[in-house]
Amino acid sequence: MRLNKFILFALMALTASCVDRFIPETTGYDKVLFIECLLSNDTTIRPIVNISLTAPVVSQAGGKLTYVPEKVSGAIVKIVCSDSTVALFPQFDAGTYRADQGYKLVTGKSYKLIAVIDNKTYESDFQKLNECPPIDSISCKHVLQKRSEDGQIIEGLRFYLSNHTPETGPSFYRWTMDATFRYQAPYLASHIWTGRTTLGATNRLVRDCWKTKTINGIYIGNTRGLTENRVLEAPLNFESQYGDELTIRYSLNVKQYNIPESAMNFWENVTKLVNETGTLYETQPFRIEGNIRCTTDPTVYVAGIFEVAGMSTLRIFVDRPTTFTIYPLECFLQQVGTRDFPWYRLPSGSYVTEQSPNVFMTANQACYDCQLRIGTLYKPPFWKDK
């Protein structure tokens, strides 16, 4: 049997640009307390607890959000270890509580969250921090995918992850990712416009950039029902042929968390609120049960998730694909110094290209200076060239 029949892989975009939550005015739901925290052995991230009041996710897509989540301040937040030590998480910002510098978790010990808000106490159960299995491999394949905005079929790369562990299963995983890519401004300048005249100049030092982006979405998997505690080619993110990401060289960095089953149940329930296009599906509202409860009043509903998870990571590099066409940022040269585009309309400091004697062309300056596409000229220390 195929392995993917036994493993849940849920992918979902939760960014505001693709999900508009619709809260009907007539529902009459109270504000819901939402608490979230991830504790791991990832030393690059300082542990935080986020607390907010939010309206429940309900009904169908479309419309407008009628209630903006409210950040909760003034809470007392602490993490209790199984060895009886207690770490306070002071408030860092509205709704955000952060561990002190140097706070570290110890593999093999268990931790629980306690938050006191408006004289009510909210707690999780103890969760043990276990070692996370390494990621065996990350691969990619040329695939076709339907674009949700207009139904157009586009090409791109789909990434996949495989792992295994000799430990007795099942295992539960959540993956987070960021991508870094190198790209280049397409046009080479010969002059720069001062506002009064053109001076010989080059843009060679501002053509090559690197940019890092967070991969949005929820990516989870488990090995329930398998004879081997192994994940084989779990689908991760898709990178489209449109944009700068795949034009030269692309690096995907994956963090793998071995989460508790209670956290897996939470993420599985969240994905039930989203259909294949990433919008809210049209069913009756329901509550998402997390693993945090109100111990002073069990009738109080609280949403959210507390995760204690070991972390492993793997980074890969991919060169520009050759099996399909890449369409980077569109750039068009336009002659300057004509009746339609006189020099005075060109901003001072603009790059131009002398196409032939005294014939100057220019374009959107992002086509000359890669920094204008929110990139950096500095090569990341982890970057590997071909």
C-alpha positions as CSV (number, residue, x, y, z in Angstrom):
1,M,0.0,0.0,0.0
2,R,1.1,3.6,-0.6
3,L,2.5,5.3,2.4
4,N,0.6,8.5,1.9
5,K,-2.7,6.6,2.6
6,F,-1.6,6.4,6.2
7,I,0.0,9.8,6.8
8,L,-1.9,13.1,7.1
9,F,-0.3,16.0,5.3
10,A,-2.2,19.2,5.8
11,L,-1.1,22.3,3.9
12,M,-2.8,25.6,4.4
13,A,-2.2,29.3,3.9
14,L,-3.2,31.4,6.9
15,T,-2.0,34.8,5.7
16,A,-4.5,37.6,5.6
17,S,-4.0,38.1,1.9
18,C,-5.6,34.7,1.1
19,V,-8.0,34.1,4.0
20,D,-10.7,36.7,4.8
21,R,-12.5,35.6,8.0
22,F,-16.2,36.4,8.1
23,I,-17.8,36.7,11.5
24,P,-21.6,37.3,11.1
25,E,-23.0,40.0,13.3
26,T,-25.8,37.8,14.4
27,T,-23.7,34.9,15.7
28,G,-23.5,36.4,19.2
29,Y,-20.3,34.5,20.2
30,D,-18.2,35.8,23.1
31,K,-14.6,36.6,22.7
32,V,-12.4,33.5,23.0
33,L,-9.1,33.5,24.8
34,F,-6.3,32.1,22.6
35,I,-2.9,31.0,24.0
36,E,-0.1,29.7,22.0
37,C,3.5,28.6,22.9
38,L,6.2,26.5,21.3
39,L,9.1,25.3,23.5
40,S,11.9,23.5,21.7
41,N,15.7,23.0,21.8
42,D,16.0,25.5,18.9
43,T,18.6,27.9,20.3
44,T,18.0,30.4,17.5
45,I,14.5,31.3,18.7
46,R,13.7,32.8,22.1
47,P,10.6,31.1,23.5
48,I,7.5,33.3,23.7
49,V,3.8,33.0,24.7
50,N,1.2,34.8,22.7
51,I,-2.1,35.6,24.3
52,S,-5.1,37.3,22.6
53,L,-8.9,37.5,22.6
54,T,-10.3,36.5,19.3
55,A,-13.6,35.8,17.7
56,P,-14.1,32.1,16.7
57,V,-13.4,31.2,13.1
58,V,-16.8,30.5,11.7
59,S,-19.0,29.8,8.6
60,Q,-18.0,30.8,5.1
61,A,-15.4,32.8,3.3
62,G,-15.8,36.4,2.1
63,G,-17.1,39.5,3.8
64,K,-15.0,41.3,6.3
65,L,-13.6,40.6,9.8
66,T,-16.0,42.3,12.2
67,Y,-13.8,41.8,15.2
68,V,-10.1,42.4,15.4
69,P,-8.2,40.1,17.8
70,E,-7.3,41.9,21.0
71,K,-3.9,41.3,22.6
72,V,-4.0,40.5,26.3
73,S,-1.7,42.3,28.6
74,G,-1.1,42.0,32.3
75,A,-1.0,38.2,32.5
76,I,1.3,36.2,34.7
77,V,3.0,33.6,32.6
78,K,5.4,30.9,33.7
79,I,6.8,27.5,32.6
80,V,7.1,24.8,35.2
81,C,9.7,22.0,34.8
82,S,9.3,18.5,36.1
83,D,12.3,19.2,38.4
84,S,10.1,21.8,40.1
85,T,12.0,24.8,38.7
86,V,9.9,27.7,37.5
87,A,10.7,30.2,34.7
88,L,8.7,33.4,34.5
89,F,8.0,34.9,31.1
90,P,7.7,38.7,31.6
91,Q,5.6,40.7,29.3
92,F,7.7,41.9,26.3
93,D,5.0,43.6,24.3
94,A,1.2,43.7,24.3
95,G,0.0,40.1,24.3
96,T,3.6,38.8,24.1
97,Y,5.5,37.2,27.0
98,R,9.1,36.2,26.5
99,A,11.6,34.0,28.3
100,D,14.7,35.6,29.8
101,Q,17.8,35.5,27.8
102,G,19.6,32.2,28.2
103,Y,16.5,30.2,29.0
104,K,17.1,26.6,27.8
105,L,15.2,23.4,27.9
106,V,16.7,20.1,28.9
107,T,16.0,17.0,26.8
108,G,14.2,14.3,28.8
109,K,12.5,16.7,31.2
110,S,8.9,17.7,31.1
111,Y,7.3,21.2,31.0
112,K,3.9,22.7,31.5
113,L,2.5,26.2,30.9
114,I,0.6,28.2,33.5
115,A,-1.0,31.6,32.8
116,V,-3.0,33.7,35.2
117,I,-5.4,36.1,33.4
118,D,-8.1,38.1,35.2
119,N,-7.9,35.9,38.3
120,K,-8.4,32.7,36.2
121,T,-5.7,30.1,35.9
122,Y,-5.0,28.3,32.6
123,E,-2.8,25.3,32.4
124,S,-1.5,22.6,30.1
125,D,-0.4,19.1,31.0
126,F,3.3,18.3,31.3
127,Q,4.9,17.5,28.0
128,K,8.3,15.8,27.7
129,L,11.0,17.2,25.5
130,N,12.3,14.3,23.4
131,E,15.1,14.3,20.8
132,C,13.9,14.9,17.3
133,P,14.9,12.5,14.6
134,P,17.1,14.0,11.8
135,I,15.6,14.8,8.5
136,D,16.9,12.2,6.0
137,S,16.4,14.2,2.9
138,I,14.5,17.0,1.1
139,S,13.8,16.7,-2.6
140,C,11.9,18.5,-5.2
141,K,9.9,17.6,-8.3
142,H,8.5,19.5,-11.3
143,V,4.8,19.6,-10.9
144,L,1.7,21.4,-12.2
145,Q,-0.7,23.2,-9.9
146,K,-3.9,25.1,-10.2
147,R,-3.6,28.7,-9.0
148,S,-6.4,29.4,-6.6
149,E,-6.9,33.1,-7.7
150,D,-7.9,32.3,-11.3
151,G,-7.7,28.6,-11.8
152,Q,-4.7,28.9,-14.1
153,I,-2.5,25.9,-14.3
154,I,1.1,26.9,-13.4
155,E,4.4,25.0,-13.2
156,G,6.9,25.0,-10.4
157,L,8.8,22.9,-7.9
158,R,7.1,20.9,-5.1
159,F,9.4,20.0,-2.2
160,Y,9.2,16.8,-0.2
161,L,10.7,15.6,3.1
162,S,11.6,12.1,4.3
163,N,12.7,10.9,7.7
164,H,12.7,7.8,9.9
165,T,13.4,6.8,13.5
166,P,14.1,3.5,15.2
167,E,11.9,4.6,18.1
168,T,8.5,2.9,18.5
169,G,5.8,4.9,16.8
170,P,3.6,6.6,16.0
171,S,5.5,9.9,15.6
172,F,3.9,13.3,15.0
173,Y,5.6,16.1,13.2
174,R,5.2,19.8,12.3
175,W,7.5,21.5,9.8
176,T,8.3,25.2,9.4
177,M,10.3,26.6,6.6
178,D,12.1,29.7,5.3
179,A,13.5,30.1,1.8
180,T,16.5,32.2,0.7
181,F,17.1,32.9,-3.0
182,R,19.6,34.8,-5.1
183,Y,18.3,37.0,-7.9
184,Q,19.6,39.7,-10.2
185,A,18.3,43.0,-11.6
186,P,18.2,42.3,-15.4
187,Y,19.5,45.6,-16.8
188,L,23.0,47.0,-16.8
189,A,23.3,50.8,-16.6
190,S,25.7,52.9,-18.4
191,H,24.8,56.3,-16.9
192,I,22.9,57.9,-14.1
193,W,20.6,60.9,-14.4
194,T,21.5,63.7,-12.0
195,G,18.4,65.8,-12.7
196,R,20.3,68.0,-15.1
197,T,22.6,65.7,-17.1
198,T,23.7,62.1,-17.5
199,L,27.0,60.9,-15.9
200,G,28.8,57.7,-16.7
201,A,27.9,55.2,-14.0
202,T,27.4,51.5,-13.4
203,N,25.0,49.5,-11.3
204,R,27.1,46.4,-11.1
205,L,27.4,46.6,-7.4
206,V,23.6,46.7,-6.9
207,R,22.5,44.0,-9.4
208,D,22.9,40.8,-7.3
209,C,20.8,40.3,-4.2
210,W,19.7,37.6,-1.7
211,K,16.2,37.6,-0.1
212,T,14.8,35.5,2.6
213,K,11.1,34.8,3.1
214,T,9.0,32.8,5.6
215,I,7.0,29.9,4.0
216,N,3.5,30.4,5.3
217,G,1.2,27.6,6.0
218,I,0.7,24.5,8.3
219,Y,2.7,21.4,7.3
220,I,2.1,18.4,9.5
221,G,2.5,14.6,9.3
222,N,2.3,11.5,11.4
223,T,3.0,7.8,11.2
224,R,-0.2,6.4,12.7
225,G,-0.8,2.8,11.5
226,L,2.5,2.2,9.8
227,T,4.7,-0.8,10.3
228,E,7.8,1.4,10.1
229,N,8.1,4.7,12.0
230,R,9.0,6.5,8.7
231,V,7.8,9.4,6.7
232,L,8.3,9.1,2.9
233,E,8.1,12.3,0.7
234,A,5.8,14.4,2.8
235,P,4.8,17.3,0.5
236,L,6.0,20.7,1.6
237,N,5.9,24.0,-0.1
238,F,5.3,24.8,-3.8
239,E,7.5,27.4,-5.6
240,S,5.9,28.9,-8.7
241,Q,7.5,29.6,-12.0
242,Y,6.4,33.2,-11.5
243,G,8.7,35.5,-9.5
244,D,12.4,35.8,-8.6
245,E,12.6,32.8,-6.4
246,L,13.8,30.2,-8.9
247,T,15.7,32.5,-11.3
248,I,19.3,31.7,-10.2
249,R,19.6,29.6,-7.0
250,Y,17.2,28.7,-4.2
251,S,17.7,27.4,-0.7
252,L,15.0,25.8,1.5
253,N,15.6,25.6,5.2
254,V,13.3,23.2,7.0
255,K,12.8,22.9,10.8
256,Q,11.2,19.6,11.9
257,Y,9.5,19.4,15.3
258,N,8.4,16.1,16.9
259,I,5.2,17.4,18.5
260,P,3.0,15.6,21.0
261,E,-0.2,13.9,19.8
262,S,-2.4,16.6,21.5
263,A,-0.7,19.2,19.3
264,M,-1.2,17.1,16.2
265,N,-4.9,16.8,17.0
266,F,-5.1,20.6,17.3
267,W,-3.4,21.2,13.9
268,E,-5.6,18.6,12.3
269,N,-8.7,20.4,13.6
270,V,-7.4,23.7,12.3
271,T,-6.9,22.3,8.8
272,K,-10.6,21.2,8.8
273,L,-11.5,24.9,8.7
274,V,-9.8,25.3,5.4
275,N,-10.6,23.8,2.0
276,E,-8.2,23.2,-0.8
277,T,-8.1,26.8,-1.9
278,G,-7.2,28.1,1.5
279,T,-10.5,29.7,2.3
280,L,-12.9,28.9,5.1
281,Y,-15.2,26.1,4.2
282,E,-19.0,26.5,4.3
283,T,-20.1,24.5,7.4
284,Q,-21.5,25.3,10.7
285,P,-19.1,26.9,13.2
286,F,-17.3,24.6,15.7
287,R,-14.7,25.0,18.4
288,I,-11.1,24.1,17.9
289,E,-10.1,22.1,21.0
290,G,-6.5,22.7,22.1
291,N,-4.5,21.3,25.0
292,I,-4.9,24.2,27.4
293,R,-7.7,24.4,30.0
294,C,-9.0,26.7,32.7
295,T,-8.4,25.0,36.0
296,T,-10.3,27.5,38.1
297,D,-13.4,27.3,36.0
298,P,-13.7,24.2,33.8
299,T,-16.7,25.8,32.0
300,V,-14.5,28.5,30.5
301,Y,-13.5,27.7,26.9
302,V,-10.0,28.5,25.9
303,A,-8.4,27.9,22.5
304,G,-4.8,27.5,21.8
305,I,-1.8,25.2,21.7
306,F,1.2,24.4,23.9
307,E,3.9,22.4,22.2
308,V,7.1,21.0,23.7
309,A,9.1,19.6,20.8
310,G,12.6,18.6,19.9
311,M,13.8,20.2,16.7
312,S,16.1,19.1,13.8
313,T,16.9,21.0,10.7
314,L,18.2,20.6,7.1
315,R,18.9,23.0,4.4
316,I,19.1,22.3,0.7
317,F,20.1,24.2,-2.4
318,V,18.4,24.1,-5.9
319,D,19.7,25.6,-9.1
320,R,17.4,27.2,-11.7
321,P,15.1,24.6,-13.2
322,T,15.5,23.7,-16.8
323,T,12.3,21.7,-17.4
324,F,10.0,24.7,-17.4
325,T,10.1,28.5,-18.1
326,I,10.8,30.9,-15.3
327,Y,9.0,34.3,-15.4
328,P,10.8,36.8,-13.1
329,L,9.7,40.4,-12.4
330,E,8.6,42.0,-15.6
331,C,10.9,44.7,-16.9
332,F,10.5,46.9,-19.9
333,L,12.9,49.5,-21.3
334,Q,11.5,52.8,-22.4
335,Q,13.3,55.6,-24.3
336,V,13.8,58.7,-22.2
337,G,14.2,62.2,-23.7
338,T,11.3,61.9,-26.1
339,R,8.1,63.9,-26.3
340,D,6.2,61.2,-24.4
341,F,8.9,60.8,-21.8
342,P,11.0,64.0,-21.4
343,W,14.0,64.0,-19.2
344,Y,12.4,66.2,-16.5
345,R,10.0,63.4,-15.7
346,L,12.8,61.1,-14.8
347,P,13.6,61.3,-11.1
348,S,17.1,62.4,-10.2
349,G,19.4,59.5,-9.4
350,S,17.8,57.1,-11.9
351,Y,19.9,54.6,-13.8
352,V,19.7,54.7,-17.6
353,T,21.2,52.6,-20.4
354,E,22.7,54.2,-23.6
355,Q,21.4,51.9,-26.2
356,S,23.1,53.7,-29.1
357,P,24.8,57.1,-29.3
358,N,22.6,59.6,-27.5
359,V,19.7,57.2,-27.3
360,F,19.0,56.5,-23.6
361,M,16.6,53.9,-22.2
362,T,15.4,53.4,-18.7
363,A,13.0,51.2,-16.7
364,N,11.5,50.7,-13.3
365,Q,14.5,51.2,-11.1
366,A,13.9,47.8,-9.4
367,C,15.1,46.5,-12.8
368,Y,18.5,48.1,-12.2
369,D,18.8,48.0,-8.4
370,C,17.9,44.6,-6.8
371,Q,17.6,46.2,-3.3
372,L,14.4,47.9,-4.4
373,R,12.8,44.4,-4.4
374,I,13.5,44.2,-0.7
375,G,16.7,42.2,-1.0
376,T,20.1,42.5,0.4
377,L,23.5,42.8,-1.2
378,Y,25.1,40.7,1.5
379,K,25.6,37.0,0.9
380,P,24.2,35.0,3.8
381,P,26.9,33.2,5.8
382,F,25.2,29.8,5.1
383,W,25.0,30.4,1.3
384,K,26.8,27.9,-1.0
385,D,27.5,28.8,-4.6
386,K,27.4,26.2,-7.3
